[in-house]
């Protein structure tokens, strides 16, 4: 195997790992979970961490939006 084939294989692996689709779904799920935590009437602990969860999902989504397609 040539060096360029190895580099291309590594780039393909990184491209798949850092692909936008999967990480956008994770960030949106985190945002949705935070919204659920905000509106649920069962636990004050979940409510207490809802803003942090929504914020983490939003920041994650902004970062992921810069990943390659």
Biopython code that builds the backbone (N, CA, C, O; Angstrom):
import numpy as np
from Bio.PDB.StructureBuilder import StructureBuilder

atoms = [
    (1, "UNK", "N", (0.824, -1.180, 0.000)),
    (1, "UNK", "CA", (0.000, 0.000, 0.000)),
    (1, "UNK", "C", (0.872, 1.248, 0.000)),
    (1, "UNK", "O", (1.853, 1.329, 0.739)),
    (2, "UNK", "N", (0.516, 2.203, -0.818)),
    (2, "UNK", "CA", (1.312, 3.422, -0.866)),
    (2, "UNK", "C", (0.911, 4.357, 0.280)),
    (2, "UNK", "O", (-0.128, 4.193, 0.919)),
    (3, "UNK", "N", (1.776, 5.335, 0.505)),
    (3, "UNK", "CA", (1.506, 6.299, 1.580)),
    (3, "UNK", "C", (0.238, 7.101, 1.309)),
    (3, "UNK", "O", (-0.497, 7.432, 2.239)),
    (4, "UNK", "N", (-0.022, 7.413, 0.045)),
    (4, "UNK", "CA", (-1.217, 8.201, -0.265)),
    (4, "UNK", "C", (-2.488, 7.391, -0.022)),
    (4, "UNK", "O", (-3.509, 7.953, 0.375)),
    (5, "UNK", "N", (-2.439, 6.088, -0.253)),
    (5, "UNK", "CA", (-3.610, 5.242, 0.004)),
    (5, "UNK", "C", (-3.886, 5.158, 1.506)),
    (5, "UNK", "O", (-5.041, 5.156, 1.932)),
    (6, "UNK", "N", (-2.824, 5.089, 2.298)),
    (6, "UNK", "CA", (-2.992, 5.056, 3.747)),
    (6, "UNK", "C", (-3.562, 6.381, 4.233)),
    (6, "UNK", "O", (-4.471, 6.401, 5.063)),
    (7, "UNK", "N", (-3.034, 7.482, 3.723)),
    (7, "UNK", "CA", (-3.531, 8.801, 4.119)),
    (7, "UNK", "C", (-4.985, 8.979, 3.699)),
    (7, "UNK", "O", (-5.789, 9.549, 4.438)),
    (8, "UNK", "N", (-5.315, 8.486, 2.507)),
    (8, "UNK", "CA", (-6.696, 8.600, 2.044)),
    (8, "UNK", "C", (-7.627, 7.761, 2.916)),
    (8, "UNK", "O", (-8.741, 8.193, 3.211)),
    (9, "UNK", "N", (-7.197, 6.576, 3.330)),
    (9, "UNK", "CA", (-8.001, 5.734, 4.209)),
    (9, "UNK", "C", (-8.208, 6.376, 5.564)),
    (9, "UNK", "O", (-9.307, 6.320, 6.116)),
    (10, "UNK", "N", (-7.160, 6.988, 6.110)),
    (10, "UNK", "CA", (-7.281, 7.671, 7.396)),
    (10, "UNK", "C", (-8.200, 8.875, 7.277)),
    (10, "UNK", "O", (-8.985, 9.156, 8.182)),
    (11, "UNK", "N", (-8.102, 9.588, 6.159)),
    (11, "UNK", "CA", (-8.971, 10.744, 5.960)),
    (11, "UNK", "C", (-10.426, 10.304, 5.849)),
    (11, "UNK", "O", (-11.315, 10.975, 6.373)),
    (12, "UNK", "N", (-10.676, 9.194, 5.181)),
    (12, "UNK", "CA", (-12.035, 8.679, 5.064)),
    (12, "UNK", "C", (-12.599, 8.285, 6.417)),
    (12, "UNK", "O", (-13.776, 8.521, 6.691)),
    (13, "UNK", "N", (-11.778, 7.692, 7.258)),
    (13, "UNK", "CA", (-12.217, 7.307, 8.593)),
    (13, "UNK", "C", (-12.539, 8.543, 9.430)),
    (13, "UNK", "O", (-13.557, 8.579, 10.121)),
    (14, "UNK", "N", (-11.678, 9.549, 9.368)),
    (14, "UNK", "CA", (-11.944, 10.787, 10.104)),
    (14, "UNK", "C", (-13.173, 11.486, 9.554)),
    (14, "UNK", "O", (-13.966, 12.049, 10.309)),
    (15, "UNK", "N", (-13.328, 11.451, 8.233)),
    (15, "UNK", "CA", (-14.485, 12.093, 7.629)),
    (15, "UNK", "C", (-15.784, 11.418, 8.080)),
    (15, "UNK", "O", (-16.782, 12.090, 8.339)),
    (16, "UNK", "N", (-15.760, 10.104, 8.168)),
    (16, "UNK", "CA", (-16.959, 9.393, 8.649)),
    (16, "UNK", "C", (-17.214, 9.697, 10.121)),
    (16, "UNK", "O", (-18.362, 9.885, 10.524)),
    (17, "UNK", "N", (-16.162, 9.746, 10.920)),
    (17, "UNK", "CA", (-16.337, 9.987, 12.354)),
    (17, "UNK", "C", (-16.808, 11.410, 12.626)),
    (17, "UNK", "O", (-17.665, 11.631, 13.481)),
    (18, "UNK", "N", (-16.251, 12.366, 11.904)),
    (18, "UNK", "CA", (-16.614, 13.757, 12.114)),
    (18, "UNK", "C", (-17.658, 14.228, 11.115)),
    (18, "UNK", "O", (-17.806, 15.431, 10.901)),
    (19, "UNK", "N", (-18.370, 13.320, 10.511)),
    (19, "UNK", "CA", (-19.435, 13.698, 9.590)),
    (19, "UNK", "C", (-20.538, 14.425, 10.334)),
    (19, "UNK", "O", (-20.796, 14.154, 11.507)),
    (20, "UNK", "N", (-21.175, 15.333, 9.656)),
    (20, "UNK", "CA", (-22.132, 16.217, 10.294)),
    (20, "UNK", "C", (-23.399, 15.507, 10.753)),
    (20, "UNK", "O", (-23.920, 15.818, 11.824)),
    (21, "UNK", "N", (-23.901, 14.570, 9.974)),
    (21, "UNK", "CA", (-25.217, 13.991, 10.227)),
    (21, "UNK", "C", (-25.397, 13.370, 11.603)),
    (21, "UNK", "O", (-26.357, 13.679, 12.309)),
    (22, "UNK", "N", (-24.486, 12.503, 11.979)),
    (22, "UNK", "CA", (-24.614, 11.804, 13.264)),
    (22, "UNK", "C", (-24.523, 12.771, 14.439)),
    (22, "UNK", "O", (-25.302, 12.672, 15.387)),
    (23, "UNK", "N", (-23.577, 13.703, 14.382)),
    (23, "UNK", "CA", (-23.369, 14.622, 15.495)),
    (23, "UNK", "C", (-24.475, 15.663, 15.593)),
    (23, "UNK", "O", (-24.804, 16.116, 16.689)),
    (24, "UNK", "N", (-25.060, 16.050, 14.441)),
    (24, "UNK", "CA", (-26.223, 16.940, 14.500)),
    (24, "UNK", "C", (-27.380, 16.252, 15.210)),
    (24, "UNK", "O", (-28.088, 16.869, 16.006)),
    (25, "UNK", "N", (-27.566, 14.971, 14.915)),
    (25, "UNK", "CA", (-28.647, 14.223, 15.569)),
    (25, "UNK", "C", (-28.413, 14.135, 17.074)),
    (25, "UNK", "O", (-29.356, 14.251, 17.856)),
    (26, "UNK", "N", (-27.167, 13.930, 17.481)),
    (26, "UNK", "CA", (-26.852, 13.877, 18.917)),
    (26, "UNK", "C", (-27.131, 15.223, 19.573)),
    (26, "UNK", "O", (-27.713, 15.274, 20.657)),
    (27, "UNK", "N", (-26.722, 16.313, 18.927)),
    (27, "UNK", "CA", (-26.946, 17.642, 19.495)),
    (27, "UNK", "C", (-28.437, 17.951, 19.581)),
    (27, "UNK", "O", (-28.893, 18.502, 20.583)),
    (28, "UNK", "N", (-29.198, 17.606, 18.554)),
    (28, "UNK", "CA", (-30.642, 17.870, 18.585)),
    (28, "UNK", "C", (-31.334, 17.016, 19.636)),
    (28, "UNK", "O", (-32.286, 17.468, 20.271)),
    (29, "UNK", "N", (-30.868, 15.786, 19.826)),
    (29, "UNK", "CA", (-31.430, 14.943, 20.872)),
    (29, "UNK", "C", (-31.145, 15.537, 22.248)),
    (29, "UNK", "O", (-32.002, 15.506, 23.130)),
    (30, "UNK", "N", (-29.957, 16.070, 22.427)),
    (30, "UNK", "CA", (-29.601, 16.710, 23.692)),
    (30, "UNK", "C", (-30.482, 17.937, 23.946)),
    (30, "UNK", "O", (-30.939, 18.151, 25.069)),
    (31, "UNK", "N", (-30.716, 18.729, 22.918)),
    (31, "UNK", "CA", (-31.597, 19.888, 23.057)),
    (31, "UNK", "C", (-33.020, 19.431, 23.395)),
    (31, "UNK", "O", (-33.659, 19.994, 24.284)),
    (32, "UNK", "N", (-33.507, 18.422, 22.694)),
    (32, "UNK", "CA", (-34.848, 17.895, 22.969)),
    (32, "UNK", "C", (-34.964, 17.335, 24.375)),
    (32, "UNK", "O", (-35.980, 17.527, 25.043)),
    (33, "UNK", "N", (-33.928, 16.647, 24.823)),
    (33, "UNK", "CA", (-33.932, 16.130, 26.193)),
    (33, "UNK", "C", (-33.960, 17.253, 27.212)),
    (33, "UNK", "O", (-34.631, 17.148, 28.239)),
    (34, "UNK", "N", (-33.234, 18.327, 26.935)),
    (34, "UNK", "CA", (-33.247, 19.474, 27.837)),
    (34, "UNK", "C", (-34.610, 20.145, 27.894)),
    (34, "UNK", "O", (-35.046, 20.584, 28.958)),
    (35, "UNK", "N", (-35.284, 20.227, 26.754)),
    (35, "UNK", "CA", (-36.632, 20.802, 26.741)),
    (35, "UNK", "C", (-37.594, 19.918, 27.524)),
    (35, "UNK", "O", (-38.439, 20.411, 28.271)),
    (36, "UNK", "N", (-37.456, 18.605, 27.344)),
    (36, "UNK", "CA", (-38.287, 17.685, 28.132)),
    (36, "UNK", "C", (-38.036, 17.875, 29.621)),
    (36, "UNK", "O", (-38.974, 17.899, 30.418)),
    (37, "UNK", "N", (-36.760, 18.011, 29.993)),
    (37, "UNK", "CA", (-36.418, 18.218, 31.396)),
    (37, "UNK", "C", (-37.017, 19.518, 31.929)),
    (37, "UNK", "O", (-37.367, 19.608, 33.106)),
    (38, "UNK", "N", (-37.133, 20.516, 31.066)),
    (38, "UNK", "CA", (-37.668, 21.808, 31.463)),
    (38, "UNK", "C", (-39.169, 21.760, 31.740)),
    (38, "UNK", "O", (-39.650, 22.438, 32.648)),
    (39, "UNK", "N", (-39.911, 20.969, 30.968)),
    (39, "UNK", "CA", (-41.372, 21.010, 31.070)),
    (39, "UNK", "C", (-41.972, 19.865, 31.892)),
    (39, "UNK", "O", (-43.178, 19.844, 32.136)),
    (40, "UNK", "N", (-41.145, 18.924, 32.313)),
    (40, "UNK", "CA", (-41.697, 17.788, 33.067)),
    (40, "UNK", "C", (-42.042, 18.209, 34.496)),
    (40, "UNK", "O", (-41.353, 19.052, 35.070)),
    (41, "UNK", "N", (-43.095, 17.637, 35.075)),
    (41, "UNK", "CA", (-43.506, 18.043, 36.427)),
    (41, "UNK", "C", (-43.048, 17.086, 37.538)),
    (41, "UNK", "O", (-43.528, 17.202, 38.666)),
    (42, "UNK", "N", (-42.148, 16.158, 37.258)),
    (42, "UNK", "CA", (-41.845, 15.081, 38.205)),
    (42, "UNK", "C", (-40.655, 15.347, 39.122)),
    (42, "UNK", "O", (-40.698, 15.011, 40.305)),
    (43, "UNK", "N", (-39.600, 15.944, 38.588)),
    (43, "UNK", "CA", (-38.358, 16.024, 39.352)),
    (43, "UNK", "C", (-37.770, 17.434, 39.287)),
    (43, "UNK", "O", (-37.575, 17.983, 38.203)),
    (44, "UNK", "N", (-37.498, 18.002, 40.429)),
    (44, "UNK", "CA", (-36.863, 19.315, 40.480)),
    (44, "UNK", "C", (-35.405, 19.223, 40.049)),
    (44, "UNK", "O", (-34.848, 20.197, 39.543)),
    (45, "UNK", "N", (-34.776, 18.057, 40.244)),
    (45, "UNK", "CA", (-33.387, 17.881, 39.814)),
    (45, "UNK", "C", (-33.271, 17.943, 38.297)),
    (45, "UNK", "O", (-32.365, 18.588, 37.769)),
    (46, "UNK", "N", (-34.181, 17.280, 37.594)),
    (46, "UNK", "CA", (-34.169, 17.356, 36.128)),
    (46, "UNK", "C", (-34.395, 18.794, 35.678)),
    (46, "UNK", "O", (-33.715, 19.280, 34.774)),
    (47, "UNK", "N", (-35.340, 19.466, 36.304)),
    (47, "UNK", "CA", (-35.616, 20.857, 35.969)),
    (47, "UNK", "C", (-34.378, 21.735, 36.199)),
    (47, "UNK", "O", (-34.095, 22.639, 35.413)),
    (48, "UNK", "N", (-33.655, 21.459, 37.273)),
    (48, "UNK", "CA", (-32.486, 22.264, 37.616)),
    (48, "UNK", "C", (-31.386, 22.174, 36.563)),
    (48, "UNK", "O", (-30.681, 23.156, 36.327)),
    (49, "UNK", "N", (-31.227, 21.021, 35.930)),
    (49, "UNK", "CA", (-30.182, 20.833, 34.928)),
    (49, "UNK", "C", (-30.669, 21.044, 33.500)),
    (49, "UNK", "O", (-29.904, 20.842, 32.557)),
    (50, "UNK", "N", (-31.917, 21.445, 33.321)),
    (50, "UNK", "CA", (-32.458, 21.572, 31.974)),
    (50, "UNK", "C", (-31.762, 22.677, 31.178)),
    (50, "UNK", "O", (-31.451, 22.477, 30.004)),
    (51, "UNK", "N", (-31.511, 23.830, 31.786)),
    (51, "UNK", "CA", (-30.870, 24.917, 31.058)),
    (51, "UNK", "C", (-29.467, 24.536, 30.623)),
    (51, "UNK", "O", (-29.069, 24.818, 29.493)),
    (52, "UNK", "N", (-28.717, 23.899, 31.505)),
    (52, "UNK", "CA", (-27.358, 23.478, 31.166)),
    (52, "UNK", "C", (-27.384, 22.471, 30.015)),
    (52, "UNK", "O", (-26.527, 22.512, 29.133)),
    (53, "UNK", "N", (-28.357, 21.577, 30.024)),
    (53, "UNK", "CA", (-28.472, 20.574, 28.976)),
    (53, "UNK", "C", (-28.817, 21.223, 27.633)),
    (53, "UNK", "O", (-28.228, 20.887, 26.606)),
    (54, "UNK", "N", (-29.767, 22.147, 27.648)),
    (54, "UNK", "CA", (-30.127, 22.853, 26.414)),
    (54, "UNK", "C", (-28.935, 23.662, 25.907)),
    (54, "UNK", "O", (-28.663, 23.681, 24.707)),
    (55, "UNK", "N", (-28.234, 24.321, 26.801)),
    (55, "UNK", "CA", (-27.076, 25.110, 26.411)),
    (55, "UNK", "C", (-25.973, 24.235, 25.815)),
    (55, "UNK", "O", (-25.364, 24.602, 24.810)),
    (56, "UNK", "N", (-25.715, 23.081, 26.430)),
    (56, "UNK", "CA", (-24.701, 22.170, 25.901)),
    (56, "UNK", "C", (-25.098, 21.670, 24.515)),
    (56, "UNK", "O", (-24.251, 21.581, 23.626)),
    (57, "UNK", "N", (-26.357, 21.346, 24.323)),
    (57, "UNK", "CA", (-26.819, 20.904, 23.010)),
    (57, "UNK", "C", (-26.712, 21.993, 21.965)),
    (57, "UNK", "O", (-26.349, 21.721, 20.821)),
    (58, "UNK", "N", (-27.023, 23.228, 22.343)),
    (58, "UNK", "CA", (-26.937, 24.347, 21.410)),
    (58, "UNK", "C", (-25.491, 24.635, 21.016)),
    (58, "UNK", "O", (-25.192, 24.824, 19.837)),
    (59, "UNK", "N", (-24.601, 24.669, 21.996)),
    (59, "UNK", "CA", (-23.182, 24.886, 21.706)),
    (59, "UNK", "C", (-22.642, 23.736, 20.849)),
    (59, "UNK", "O", (-21.878, 23.960, 19.910)),
    (60, "UNK", "N", (-23.041, 22.516, 21.178)),
    (60, "UNK", "CA", (-22.631, 21.374, 20.365)),
    (60, "UNK", "C", (-23.127, 21.480, 18.931)),
    (60, "UNK", "O", (-22.398, 21.144, 17.998)),
    (61, "UNK", "N", (-24.344, 21.938, 18.749)),
    (61, "UNK", "CA", (-24.904, 22.086, 17.399)),
    (61, "UNK", "C", (-24.146, 23.149, 16.616)),
    (61, "UNK", "O", (-23.884, 22.973, 15.426)),
    (62, "UNK", "N", (-23.796, 24.242, 17.268)),
    (62, "UNK", "CA", (-23.031, 25.297, 16.593)),
    (62, "UNK", "C", (-21.663, 24.769, 16.166)),
    (62, "UNK", "O", (-21.204, 25.056, 15.060)),
    (63, "UNK", "N", (-21.019, 24.010, 17.024)),
    (63, "UNK", "CA", (-19.704, 23.437, 16.677)),
    (63, "UNK", "C", (-19.851, 22.432, 15.547)),
    (63, "UNK", "O", (-19.060, 22.445, 14.604)),
    (64, "UNK", "N", (-20.844, 21.568, 15.625)),
    (64, "UNK", "CA", (-21.038, 20.522, 14.619)),
    (64, "UNK", "C", (-21.392, 21.124, 13.268)),
    (64, "UNK", "O", (-21.084, 20.532, 12.234)),
    (65, "UNK", "N", (-22.028, 22.282, 13.254)),
    (65, "UNK", "CA", (-22.406, 22.890, 11.984)),
    (65, "UNK", "C", (-21.181, 23.283, 11.161)),
    (65, "UNK", "O", (-21.315, 23.575, 9.972)),
    (66, "UNK", "N", (-20.008, 23.296, 11.755)),
    (66, "UNK", "CA", (-18.775, 23.601, 11.030)),
    (66, "UNK", "C", (-18.055, 22.338, 10.549)),
    (66, "UNK", "O", (-17.029, 22.444, 9.878)),
    (67, "UNK", "N", (-18.561, 21.162, 10.870)),
    (67, "UNK", "CA", (-17.965, 19.914, 10.416)),
    (67, "UNK", "C", (-18.249, 19.733, 8.922)),
    (67, "UNK", "O", (-19.208, 20.302, 8.400)),
    (68, "UNK", "N", (-17.420, 18.944, 8.236)),
    (68, "UNK", "CA", (-17.694, 18.679, 6.808)),
    (68, "UNK", "C", (-18.947, 17.842, 6.634)),
    (68, "UNK", "O", (-19.332, 17.093, 7.532)),
    (69, "UNK", "N", (-19.570, 17.966, 5.498)),
    (69, "UNK", "CA", (-20.812, 17.229, 5.213)),
    (69, "UNK", "C", (-20.550, 15.765, 5.035)),
    (69, "UNK", "O", (-21.480, 14.996, 4.790)),
]
sb = StructureBuilder()
sb.init_structure("model")
sb.init_model(0)
sb.init_chain("A")
sb.init_seg("    ")
for serial, (resi, resn, name, xyz) in enumerate(atoms, 1):
    if name == "N":
        sb.init_residue(resn, " ", resi, " ")
    sb.init_atom(name, np.array(xyz, "f"), 0.0, 1.0, " ", f" {name:<3s}", serial, name[0])
structure = sb.get_structure()
